[in-house]
Amino acid sequence: MKSFDVLGHFGQYGGRFVPEALIEALDELEAVHNQTQKDPVFLAELAELHRTYTGRPSIITEAKRFSEHAGGARIFLKREDLNHTGSHKINNVLGQALLTKRMETNNCRNWCWPTWCCCSNSSSTDGFEVRCLYG
């Protein structure tokens, strides 16, 4: 069951709850995002960044002692903690930086909480000539 319509409305009252002044910028961002999802050059650049910058694919570690404790089931851990900046947040941040580059701007505004999200933004945007603004 689809939870939203083509305008992004969730249910009868859902939608984008942002100031009217941001609608044009969000529409532009959405259009660029939709274009890049079909662009093999963009997707290849993102994949290369994940491989060379983030450390993807994340390694898989078998948890042998935990497996024994669990009655013999083989348990594996996907080690996201070993990614650059230590978490999955870098995936989103690299995509944001590439979108910012594609939009030919050098400002990327991030309202981020908690702090480690800001760290991911700062570390990834460094190589893109993108100025990360925090709100």
DSSP file with accessible surface (Angstrom, degrees, kcal/mol):
  #  RESIDUE AA STRUCTURE BP1 BP2  ACC     N-H-->O    O-->H-N    N-H-->O    O-->H-N    TCO  KAPPA ALPHA  PHI   PSI    X-CA   Y-CA   Z-CA
    1    1 A M              0   0  235      0, 0.0     2,-0.3     0, 0.0     0, 0.0   0.000 360.0 360.0 360.0 127.3    0.0    0.0    0.0
    2    2 A K        -     0   0  143      1,-0.1     3,-0.0     2,-0.0     0, 0.0  -0.617 360.0-160.4 -77.4 135.0    1.4    3.4   -1.0
    3    3 A S        +     0   0   75     -2,-0.3     8,-0.5     7,-0.1     2,-0.3   0.506  68.4  36.2 -97.7  -4.4    1.5    5.9    1.8
    4    4 A F  B    S-A   10   0A  94      6,-0.2     6,-0.2    10,-0.0     2,-0.1  -0.980  71.6-126.2-145.9 159.3    1.7    9.1   -0.2
    5    5 A D    >   -     0   0   69      4,-1.8     3,-2.1    -2,-0.3    -2,-0.1  -0.284  46.7 -82.7 -96.1-175.0    0.5   10.6   -3.4
    6    6 A V  T 3  S+     0   0  128      1,-0.3    -1,-0.0     2,-0.1    -2,-0.0   0.720 128.8  53.8 -64.6 -20.6    2.4   12.2   -6.3
    7    7 A L  T 3  S-     0   0  118      2,-0.1    -1,-0.3     8,-0.0     9,-0.2   0.403 121.1-106.0 -91.1   0.8    2.6   15.5   -4.5
    8    8 A G    <   +     0   0   25     -3,-2.1     2,-0.4     1,-0.3    -2,-0.1   0.623  67.3 153.2  86.1  12.1    4.1   13.9   -1.4
    9    9 A H        -     0   0   69      5,-0.1    -4,-1.8     6,-0.1     2,-0.7  -0.636  34.7-151.1 -80.2 131.5    1.0   14.1    0.7
   10   10 A F  B  >  -A    4   0A 115     -2,-0.4     4,-1.4    -6,-0.2     3,-0.4  -0.901  62.7 -36.7-101.2 109.8    0.6   11.5    3.4
   11   11 A G  T  4 S-     0   0   62     -2,-0.7    -6,-0.1    -8,-0.5     3,-0.0  -0.212 107.8 -38.4  71.2-162.2   -3.1   10.9    4.0
   12   12 A Q  T  4 S+     0   0  162      1,-0.2    -1,-0.2    -3,-0.0    -3,-0.0   0.840 141.5  24.3 -69.1 -33.0   -5.7   13.6    3.8
   13   13 A Y  T  4 S+     0   0  180     -3,-0.4    -1,-0.2     2,-0.0    -2,-0.2   0.498  93.2 114.0-115.4  -4.8   -3.6   16.4    5.4
   14   14 A G     <  +     0   0   16     -4,-1.4     2,-0.3     1,-0.0    -5,-0.1  -0.089  31.6 105.9 -69.7 168.3    0.0   15.4    4.9
   15   15 A G  S    S-     0   0   20     -6,-0.2     2,-0.7    -7,-0.1    -7,-0.1  -0.990  72.1 -31.6 158.1-162.0    2.5   17.3    2.8
   16   16 A R        -     0   0  108     -2,-0.3     2,-1.1    -9,-0.2    -7,-0.0  -0.812  45.7-162.8 -90.3 118.5    5.5   19.6    3.0
   17   17 A F        +     0   0  171     -2,-0.7    -1,-0.0     2,-0.0    -2,-0.0  -0.737  44.2 121.3-102.9  80.7    5.3   21.8    6.0
   18   18 A V  S    S-     0   0   56     -2,-1.1     5,-0.1     2,-0.0    -2,-0.1  -0.950  70.6 -81.0-136.1 159.5    7.9   24.4    5.1
   19   19 A P    >>  -     0   0   84      0, 0.0     3,-2.1     0, 0.0     4,-0.5  -0.297  40.5-118.9 -60.4 145.8    7.7   28.2    4.7
   20   20 A E  H >> S+     0   0  160      1,-0.3     3,-1.3     2,-0.2     4,-0.5   0.830 111.5  67.5 -55.5 -32.7    6.4   29.3    1.3
   21   21 A A  H 34 S+     0   0   93      1,-0.3     4,-0.4     2,-0.1    -1,-0.3   0.725 100.2  49.9 -63.4 -20.3    9.7   31.0    0.6
   22   22 A L  H <> S+     0   0   76     -3,-2.1     4,-2.6     1,-0.1    -1,-0.3   0.572  84.7  88.7 -94.6  -9.6   11.4   27.6    0.4
   23   23 A I  H <X S+     0   0   35     -3,-1.3     4,-2.7    -4,-0.5     5,-0.2   0.916  87.5  49.2 -58.6 -45.8    8.9   25.9   -2.0
   24   24 A E  H  X S+     0   0  165     -4,-0.5     4,-2.3     1,-0.2    -1,-0.2   0.928 113.1  47.1 -61.2 -44.4   10.7   27.0   -5.2
   25   25 A A  H  > S+     0   0   52     -4,-0.4     4,-2.6     1,-0.2    -1,-0.2   0.906 113.0  49.2 -64.7 -40.1   14.1   25.8   -3.8
   26   26 A L  H  X S+     0   0   54     -4,-2.6     4,-2.7     2,-0.2    -2,-0.2   0.886 109.4  51.9 -67.7 -36.9   12.6   22.5   -2.7
   27   27 A D  H  X S+     0   0   68     -4,-2.7     4,-2.3    -5,-0.2    -2,-0.2   0.917 111.1  48.0 -63.6 -41.5   10.9   22.0   -6.1
   28   28 A E  H  X S+     0   0  104     -4,-2.3     4,-2.5    -5,-0.2     5,-0.2   0.937 112.2  49.2 -63.5 -45.0   14.3   22.7   -7.8
   29   29 A L  H  X S+     0   0   71     -4,-2.6     4,-2.8     1,-0.2    -2,-0.2   0.923 110.8  50.2 -60.6 -43.1   16.0   20.2   -5.5
   30   30 A E  H  X S+     0   0   93     -4,-2.7     4,-2.7     2,-0.2    -1,-0.2   0.918 110.2  50.0 -63.1 -41.7   13.3   17.6   -6.1
   31   31 A A  H  X S+     0   0   47     -4,-2.3     4,-2.1     2,-0.2    -2,-0.2   0.934 113.1  45.5 -63.8 -44.6   13.7   18.0   -9.9
   32   32 A V  H  X S+     0   0   17     -4,-2.5     4,-2.5     2,-0.2    -2,-0.2   0.919 112.4  52.1 -65.2 -41.9   17.5   17.6   -9.7
   33   33 A H  H  X S+     0   0   78     -4,-2.8     4,-1.6    -5,-0.2    -2,-0.2   0.940 109.7  48.6 -59.2 -46.0   17.2   14.7   -7.4
   34   34 A N  H  < S+     0   0   76     -4,-2.7     4,-0.4     1,-0.2    -1,-0.2   0.892 111.9  49.9 -63.5 -37.7   14.8   12.9   -9.8
   35   35 A Q  H >< S+     0   0  120     -4,-2.1     3,-1.3     1,-0.2     4,-0.3   0.908 108.9  51.6 -65.5 -42.6   17.1   13.5  -12.7
   36   36 A T  H >< S+     0   0    0     -4,-2.5     3,-1.1     1,-0.3     7,-0.3   0.796  96.9  66.8 -69.6 -26.0   20.2   12.2  -10.9
   37   37 A Q  T 3< S+     0   0   93     -4,-1.6    -1,-0.3     1,-0.3    -2,-0.2   0.701 109.6  38.7 -68.0 -16.0   18.4    8.9  -10.0
   38   38 A K  T <  S+     0   0  175     -3,-1.3    -1,-0.3    -4,-0.4    -2,-0.2   0.339  93.8 101.1-109.8   1.4   18.4    8.1  -13.7
   39   39 A D    <>  -     0   0   37     -3,-1.1     4,-2.5    -4,-0.3     5,-0.2  -0.801  54.3-162.5 -96.4 110.8   21.8    9.5  -14.6
   40   40 A P  H  > S+     0   0   97      0, 0.0     4,-2.3     0, 0.0     5,-0.2   0.827  91.0  55.7 -62.9 -28.6   24.5    6.7  -14.9
   41   41 A V  H  > S+     0   0  100      2,-0.2     4,-2.3     1,-0.2     5,-0.2   0.944 110.4  44.1 -67.9 -46.8   27.3    9.3  -14.5
   42   42 A F  H  > S+     0   0    5      2,-0.2     4,-2.6     1,-0.2     5,-0.2   0.944 115.2  48.4 -61.0 -47.9   25.9   10.6  -11.2
   43   43 A L  H  X S+     0   0   71     -4,-2.5     4,-2.5    -7,-0.3    -2,-0.2   0.886 111.5  50.1 -63.5 -37.2   25.3    7.1   -9.9
   44   44 A A  H  X S+     0   0   62     -4,-2.3     4,-2.5    -5,-0.2    -1,-0.2   0.909 110.6  49.7 -67.4 -40.2   28.8    6.0  -10.9
   45   45 A E  H  X S+     0   0   62     -4,-2.3     4,-2.3     2,-0.2    -2,-0.2   0.925 112.4  47.6 -64.5 -41.9   30.4    9.0   -9.2
   46   46 A L  H  X S+     0   0   33     -4,-2.6     4,-2.4     2,-0.2    -2,-0.2   0.932 111.9  49.9 -64.2 -43.2   28.4    8.3   -6.0
   47   47 A A  H  X S+     0   0   58     -4,-2.5     4,-2.2     1,-0.2    -2,-0.2   0.904 110.3  50.7 -62.4 -40.0   29.3    4.6   -6.2
   48   48 A E  H  X S+     0   0   88     -4,-2.5     4,-3.0     2,-0.2     5,-0.3   0.907 109.4  50.6 -65.1 -40.6   33.0    5.5   -6.6
   49   49 A L  H  X>S+     0   0   33     -4,-2.3     4,-2.8     1,-0.2     5,-1.8   0.911 109.8  50.7 -63.2 -40.5   32.8    7.8   -3.6
   50   50 A H  I  <>S+     0   0   34     -4,-2.4     6,-3.0     3,-0.2     5,-1.4   0.912 114.8  44.0 -62.9 -38.7   31.3    5.1   -1.5
   51   51 A R  I  <5S+     0   0  146     -4,-2.2    -2,-0.2     4,-0.2    -1,-0.2   0.939 126.8  27.4 -71.7 -45.1   34.0    2.7   -2.5
   52   52 A T  I  <5S+     0   0   79     -4,-3.0    -3,-0.2    -5,-0.1    -2,-0.2   0.721 133.6  26.0 -94.3 -23.5   37.0    5.1   -2.1
   53   53 A Y  I  <5S+     0   0   76     -4,-2.8    -3,-0.2    -5,-0.3    31,-0.1   0.810 126.2  36.6-107.6 -47.2   35.8    7.5    0.5
   54   54 A T  I   <S-     0   0    3     -5,-1.8    30,-2.0    29,-0.1    -3,-0.2   0.832 102.2-118.1 -79.1 -33.9   33.2    5.8    2.7
   55   55 A G      < -     0   0   45     -5,-1.4    -4,-0.2    -6,-0.3     4,-0.2   0.773  48.5-155.6  97.9  33.2   34.8    2.4    2.7
   56   56 A R        +     0   0   39     -6,-3.0    -1,-0.2    -7,-0.1     2,-0.2  -0.656  67.2  50.6 -92.2 153.7   32.0    0.5    1.0
   57   57 A P  S    S-     0   0  117      0, 0.0     3,-0.1     0, 0.0     2,-0.0   0.519  91.2-129.1 -72.4 149.0   31.0   -2.2    0.8
   58   58 A S        -     0   0   11     -2,-0.2    22,-0.1     1,-0.1    -2,-0.1  -0.364  28.8-106.8 -61.8 143.2   31.0   -2.4    4.6
   59   59 A I        -     0   0   95     20,-0.4    20,-2.6    -4,-0.2     2,-0.5  -0.359  24.9-137.0 -73.5 153.5   32.7   -5.5    5.9
   60   60 A I  E     -B   78   0B  99     18,-0.2     2,-0.5    -3,-0.1    18,-0.2  -0.947  17.9-165.3-111.3 128.9   30.7   -8.4    7.3
   61   61 A T  E     -B   77   0B  50     16,-2.6    16,-3.2    -2,-0.5     2,-0.4  -0.961  17.4-131.9-118.6 129.4   32.0  -10.0   10.4
   62   62 A E  E     -B   76   0B  60     -2,-0.5     2,-1.2    14,-0.2    14,-0.3  -0.675  11.9-146.3 -79.4 129.9   30.8  -13.4   11.7
   63   63 A A     >  +     0   0   18     12,-2.9     4,-2.5    -2,-0.4    12,-0.3  -0.702  26.0 173.0 -95.4  81.9   30.0  -13.2   15.4
   64   64 A K  H  > S+     0   0  136     -2,-1.2     4,-2.3     1,-0.2    -1,-0.2   0.907  74.1  46.5 -63.3 -45.8   31.0  -16.8   16.3
   65   65 A R  H  > S+     0   0  213      1,-0.2     4,-2.2     2,-0.2    -1,-0.2   0.908 114.5  48.2 -65.9 -38.9   30.6  -16.5   20.1
   66   66 A F  H  > S+     0   0  114      2,-0.2     4,-1.9     1,-0.2    -1,-0.2   0.894 109.4  54.5 -66.5 -36.9   27.2  -14.9   19.8
   67   67 A S  H  <>S+     0   0   10     -4,-2.5     5,-2.5     2,-0.2     6,-0.5   0.916 108.3  48.5 -61.0 -43.4   26.3  -17.6   17.3
   68   68 A E  H ><5S+     0   0  147     -4,-2.3     3,-1.5     1,-0.2    -2,-0.2   0.924 111.0  50.5 -62.1 -43.1   27.2  -20.2   19.8
   69   69 A H  H 3<5S+     0   0  159     -4,-2.2    -1,-0.2     1,-0.3    -2,-0.2   0.817 105.6  57.9 -63.4 -31.2   25.2  -18.4   22.5
   70   70 A A  T 3<5S-     0   0   49     -4,-1.9     3,-0.5     3,-0.2    -1,-0.3   0.177 128.6 -92.5 -88.3  16.1   22.2  -18.2   20.1
   71   71 A G  T < 5S-     0   0   74     -3,-1.5    -3,-0.2     1,-0.2    -2,-0.1   0.701  79.3 -52.7  85.4  18.7   22.0  -22.0   19.7
   72   72 A G  S   <S+     0   0   54     -5,-2.5    -1,-0.2     1,-0.3    -4,-0.2   0.387  89.8 143.6 100.2  -6.1   24.2  -22.4   16.6
   73   73 A A        -     0   0   56     -6,-0.5     2,-0.6    -3,-0.5    -1,-0.3  -0.454  57.4-115.5 -64.3 139.0   22.5  -19.9   14.3
   74   74 A R        -     0   0  171     -2,-0.1     2,-0.5    -6,-0.0    -1,-0.1  -0.713  36.5-168.1 -80.1 120.5   25.2  -18.2   12.1
   75   75 A I        -     0   0   38     -2,-0.6   -12,-2.9   -12,-0.3     2,-0.4  -0.936   5.0-172.1-116.5 129.4   25.1  -14.5   13.0
   76   76 A F  E     -B   62   0B  96     -2,-0.5     2,-0.5   -14,-0.3   -14,-0.2  -0.922  11.7-146.9-120.2 147.0   26.9  -11.8   11.0
   77   77 A L  E     -B   61   0B  84    -16,-3.2   -16,-2.6    -2,-0.4     2,-0.7  -0.949  10.3-141.2-114.7 129.3   27.4   -8.1   11.8
   78   78 A K  E     -B   60   0B 127     -2,-0.5     2,-2.0   -18,-0.2     3,-0.3  -0.823  23.4-138.5 -86.1 117.3   27.5   -5.5    9.0
   79   79 A R    >   +     0   0   69    -20,-2.6     3,-1.6    -2,-0.7   -20,-0.4  -0.389  44.6 152.1 -86.7  67.1   30.2   -3.2   10.3
   80   80 A E  G >   +     0   0   41     -2,-2.0     3,-1.8     1,-0.3    -1,-0.2   0.786  67.0  72.7 -61.7 -26.2   28.8    0.3    9.6
   81   81 A D  G 3  S+     0   0   84      1,-0.3    -1,-0.3    -3,-0.3    -2,-0.1   0.708  90.2  58.9 -65.3 -16.9   30.8    1.6   12.5
   82   82 A L  G <  S+     0   0  101     -3,-1.6    -1,-0.3   -23,-0.1    -2,-0.2   0.514  82.1 109.7 -90.1  -5.2   33.9    1.2   10.4
   83   83 A N  S X  S-     0   0    7     -3,-1.8     3,-3.1    -4,-0.2   -28,-0.2  -0.291  90.3 -78.3 -64.2 157.5   32.7    3.6    7.7
   84   84 A H  G >  S+     0   0   78    -30,-2.0     3,-0.6     1,-0.3     6,-0.2  -0.350 126.1  17.0 -58.3 132.7   34.3    6.9    7.3
   85   85 A T  G 3  S-     0   0   50      1,-0.2    -1,-0.3    -3,-0.1    35,-0.1   0.411 122.2 -95.4  72.6   1.5   32.9    9.2   10.1
   86   86 A G  G <  S+     0   0   39     -3,-3.1     2,-0.3     1,-0.1    -1,-0.2   0.647  91.3  56.2  80.1  16.3   31.7    6.0   11.8
   87   87 A S  S X  S-     0   0   18     -3,-0.6     3,-0.8    -5,-0.1     4,-0.2  -0.975  88.5 -91.6-162.9-179.1   28.1    5.6   10.7
   88   88 A H  T >> S+     0   0  109     -2,-0.3     3,-1.7     1,-0.2     4,-0.6   0.612  99.2  88.4 -76.1 -13.6   25.6    5.4    7.9
   89   89 A K  H 3> S+     0   0   42      1,-0.3     4,-2.0     2,-0.2     3,-0.4   0.800  72.9  71.0 -60.8 -26.9   25.0    9.1    7.8
   90   90 A I  H <> S+     0   0    0     -3,-0.8     4,-2.6     1,-0.2    -1,-0.3   0.822  88.1  64.9 -61.8 -28.1   27.8    9.6    5.3
   91   91 A N  H <> S+     0   0   53     -3,-1.7     4,-1.5     1,-0.2    -1,-0.2   0.951 107.7  39.1 -57.9 -50.9   25.6    7.9    2.6
   92   92 A N  H  X S+     0   0   99     -4,-0.6     4,-2.4    -3,-0.4    -2,-0.2   0.911 114.4  54.0 -65.4 -42.3   23.1   10.8    2.7
   93   93 A V  H  X S+     0   0    1     -4,-2.0     4,-2.5     1,-0.2    -2,-0.2   0.903 106.4  50.4 -66.0 -40.0   25.8   13.4    3.1
   94   94 A L  H  X S+     0   0    1     -4,-2.6     4,-2.4     1,-0.2    -1,-0.2   0.914 110.7  50.6 -64.8 -39.7   27.7   12.4    0.0
   95   95 A G  H  X S+     0   0   14     -4,-1.5     4,-2.4    -5,-0.3    -2,-0.2   0.919 110.1  50.2 -61.6 -42.1   24.5   12.4   -2.0
   96   96 A Q  H  X S+     0   0   47     -4,-2.4     4,-2.6     2,-0.2    -2,-0.2   0.924 110.1  49.8 -62.1 -43.6   23.7   15.9   -0.7
   97   97 A A  H  X S+     0   0    0     -4,-2.5     4,-2.3     1,-0.2    -2,-0.2   0.917 111.7  48.0 -64.1 -41.3   27.2   17.1   -1.7
   98   98 A L  H  X S+     0   0    3     -4,-2.4     4,-2.6     2,-0.2    -1,-0.2   0.887 111.5  50.3 -67.0 -38.3   26.9   15.7   -5.2
   99   99 A L  H  X S+     0   0   20     -4,-2.4     4,-2.2     2,-0.2    -2,-0.2   0.915 109.4  51.6 -63.6 -41.0   23.5   17.2   -5.6
  100  100 A T  H  <>S+     0   0   13     -4,-2.6     5,-1.8     2,-0.2    -2,-0.2   0.931 111.5  47.3 -60.7 -43.5   24.8   20.5   -4.5
  101  101 A K  H ><5S+     0   0  102     -4,-2.3     3,-1.7     1,-0.2    -2,-0.2   0.926 110.9  51.4 -63.2 -43.5   27.6   20.2   -7.1
  102  102 A R  H 3<5S+     0   0   82     -4,-2.6    -1,-0.2     1,-0.3    -2,-0.2   0.854 106.1  54.8 -63.6 -33.7   25.1   19.2   -9.8
  103  103 A M  T 3<5S-     0   0   44     -4,-2.2    -1,-0.3    -5,-0.2    -2,-0.2   0.455 111.8-124.5 -79.8   0.2   23.0   22.3   -9.0
  104  104 A E  T < 5S+     0   0  183     -3,-1.7     2,-0.3     1,-0.2    -3,-0.2   0.893  71.2 118.1  56.1  44.2   26.1   24.4   -9.6
  105  105 A T      < -     0   0   61     -5,-1.8    -1,-0.2     2,-0.0    -2,-0.1  -0.849  56.8-149.7-125.8 167.5   25.9   26.0   -6.2
  106  106 A N        +     0   0   89     -2,-0.3    25,-3.8    -3,-0.1     2,-0.5   0.189  68.7  89.8-125.1  18.5   28.4   25.9   -3.4
  107  107 A N  E     +c  131   0C  58     23,-0.2     2,-0.5    -7,-0.1    25,-0.2  -0.963  44.5 178.4-117.8 131.5   26.1   26.2   -0.4
  108  108 A C  E     -c  132   0C  10     23,-2.3    25,-2.5    -2,-0.5     2,-0.5  -0.973  15.7-154.3-129.9 112.0   24.5   23.3    1.4
  109  109 A R  E     -c  133   0C 119     -2,-0.5     2,-0.4    23,-0.2    25,-0.2  -0.777  13.8-176.3 -92.3 132.3   22.4   24.1    4.4
  110  110 A N  E     -c  134   0C  14     23,-3.0    25,-1.7    -2,-0.5     2,-0.9  -0.989  21.2-164.8-131.0 123.7   22.0   21.5    7.0
  111  111 A W        +     0   0  174     -2,-0.4     2,-0.5    23,-0.2    23,-0.1  -0.919  36.3 177.1 -98.4  99.8   19.9   21.6   10.1
  112  112 A a        -     0   0   25     -2,-0.9    -2,-0.1    23,-0.4     6,-0.0  -0.929  19.8-162.6-122.8 138.5   21.5   18.7   11.9
  113  113 A W        +     0   0  219     -2,-0.5     2,-0.1     1,-0.1    -2,-0.1  -0.939  67.9  42.9-149.3 130.4   21.1   17.1   15.2
  114  114 A P  S >> S-     0   0   31      0, 0.0     3,-1.5     0, 0.0     4,-0.8   0.594  85.2-119.4 -84.8-178.5   22.9   15.3   16.6
  115  115 A T  H >> S+     0   0   91      1,-0.3     4,-1.8     2,-0.2     3,-0.5   0.806 106.8  65.7 -57.6 -35.4   26.4   16.6   16.3
  116  116 A W  H 3> S+     0   0  143      1,-0.3     4,-1.9     2,-0.2    -1,-0.3   0.809  95.2  59.5 -66.3 -22.0   27.9   13.6   14.5
  117  117 A C  H <> S+     0   0   28     -3,-1.5     4,-2.2     2,-0.2    -1,-0.3   0.928 105.0  49.8 -66.0 -40.8   25.6   14.3   11.5
  118  118 A a  H <X S+     0   0   26     -4,-0.8     4,-2.9    -3,-0.5    -2,-0.2   0.893 107.1  54.9 -64.1 -37.7   27.4   17.7   11.3
  119  119 A C  H  X S+     0   0   72     -4,-1.8     4,-2.6     2,-0.2     5,-0.2   0.919 107.6  49.4 -62.4 -41.9   30.7   16.0   11.4
  120  120 A S  H  X S+     0   0    1     -4,-1.9     4,-2.1     2,-0.2     5,-0.3   0.928 112.2  48.9 -61.5 -43.6   29.7   13.8    8.5
  121  121 A N  H  X S+     0   0    1     -4,-2.2     4,-2.2     1,-0.2    -2,-0.2   0.942 112.8  46.8 -61.9 -46.9   28.6   16.9    6.6
  122  122 A S  H  X S+     0   0   59     -4,-2.9     4,-0.9     1,-0.2    -2,-0.2   0.925 114.1  46.4 -63.9 -43.6   31.8   18.8    7.3
  123  123 A S  H  < S+     0   0   33     -4,-2.6     4,-0.4    -5,-0.2    -1,-0.2   0.881 116.9  42.5 -71.1 -34.3   34.1   15.9    6.4
  124  124 A S  H >< S+     0   0    2     -4,-2.1     3,-0.7    -5,-0.2    -1,-0.2   0.876 110.9  52.5 -82.5 -34.5   32.4   15.0    3.2
  125  125 A T  H ><>S+     0   0    7     -4,-2.2     3,-1.7    -5,-0.3     5,-1.3   0.702  89.1  83.3 -76.1 -11.8   31.8   18.5    1.8
  126  126 A D  G ><5S+     0   0  136     -4,-0.9     3,-0.7     1,-0.3    -1,-0.2   0.878  92.3  45.6 -58.6 -39.6   35.5   19.3    2.3
  127  127 A G  G < 5S+     0   0   70     -3,-0.7    -1,-0.3    -4,-0.4    -2,-0.1   0.430 107.2  60.3 -85.7   4.4   36.5   17.7   -1.1
  128  128 A F  G < 5S-     0   0   32     -3,-1.7    -1,-0.2     2,-0.2    -2,-0.2   0.359 102.5-117.8-113.2   3.3   33.6   19.3   -3.0
  129  129 A E  T < 5 +     0   0  176     -3,-0.7     2,-0.5    -4,-0.4    -3,-0.1   0.906  69.0 143.6  54.7  38.3   34.2   23.0   -2.7
  130  130 A V      < -     0   0   14     -5,-1.3     2,-0.7   -23,-0.0    -1,-0.2  -0.940  48.7-140.4-109.8 131.4   30.9   23.1   -0.9
  131  131 A R  E     -c  107   0C 139    -25,-3.8   -23,-2.3    -2,-0.5     2,-0.7  -0.830  16.4-147.4 -92.5 119.0   30.3   25.4    2.0
  132  132 A C  E     -c  108   0C  23     -2,-0.7     2,-0.4   -25,-0.2   -23,-0.2  -0.796  13.0-164.2 -92.3 115.3   28.3   23.6    4.6
  133  133 A L  E     -c  109   0C  42    -25,-2.5   -23,-3.0    -2,-0.7     2,-0.5  -0.847   5.9-149.6-100.6 135.7   26.0   26.1    6.5
  134  134 A Y  E      c  110   0C  92     -2,-0.4   -23,-0.2   -25,-0.2   -25,-0.1  -0.892 360.0 360.0-110.7 133.3   24.5   24.9    9.8
  135  135 A G              0   0   62    -25,-1.7   -23,-0.4    -2,-0.5     0, 0.0  -0.660 360.0 360.0-115.4 360.0   21.2   26.2   10.9
